[in-house]
Amino acid sequence: MKIKEVIDRILAYHPDLGPEYHGCDDYKSGDPDIECTGIVTAISPTIDVIRETIRLGANLLIVHEPTFYTSTDEAGWFESFPNSVYEEKKALLDTHGIVIWRDHDHMHFHRPDGIFEGVLRYTGWKAYAQAVMPPYGGFGHFWITLPEPQTVRQVAEHLMQCIGMNGCRYLGRADDLVQKIAIVGHLDPLMLPQPDGRTLEYSVQIIGDMEQGIDLILPGETIDWTTLSYLRDAVELGRAKAMISLGHFNWETLGMRYAQDWISELVPEIPVTYVPAGDMFHYFLNQ
């Protein structure tokens, strides 16, 4: 089976985003007309992930995040200054005939969302999750009610073990008990126009979740001056509120573990392997 035929099956599985779609989901390297020898799924096509793809004898790498260091994620390097890291990475891909396909927008438009589904399945929280569609028209997210209260430390240790992390940041008190958790979107300065002409800031609206009883939030990206400042003040006022910051790629990587499952069903004749990119961060501890 050719790589293009594999991608055609994936696109048939996903919702059709229409002929006008010109987003980031596309080929980033390689020739899709060659025969597929194996598939790797990963959150990001890091050098180590590419090397493992080569070791496995696979030549199709399906990723969720950008390949060549830009938000537009074009299939190349188009800045006016040279990039020696890009050149070496491209040479590695070209030498071994690795095709990279990015599956981002289609995965998030899928129902259930492919990333959230993987996070819920591989944290073991799917049975405790309730989908929430905010009334302000923001990103849908999940509220999880754990069967029993756990400490913030216990939740963090569980997540680090599930994901394979070197450590994580948190806001709150490690020994506070929490039970209601919200997996929310990125807490960046995203503005949400409303039908009545108002504009709401997404990260500020998450404060409403916490006022409604959410004890702990798990965001992707974070900024310090909205939700996190509210949380810091809440903790200093004695409330049992917390945030665990996993990092964007760590937060979503279990979605690519789940991608191994459904892609294996679409193309059972080709081996599919999930390769964790690993935690990009290490931590200095203030002794």
PyMOL commands that set and color helices and strands:
alter all, ss='L'
color gray80, all
select helices_A, chain A and resi 3-13+47-56+84-95+105-109+114-123+126-128+152-163+202-211+227-236+248-266
alter helices_A, ss='H'
color red, helices_A
select strands_A, chain A and resi 27-29+39-42+60-63+99-102+129-132+141-151+169-171+177-183+191-193+199-201+216-218+242-245+272-274
alter strands_A, ss='S'
color yellow, strands_A
deselect
rebuild
show_as cartoon
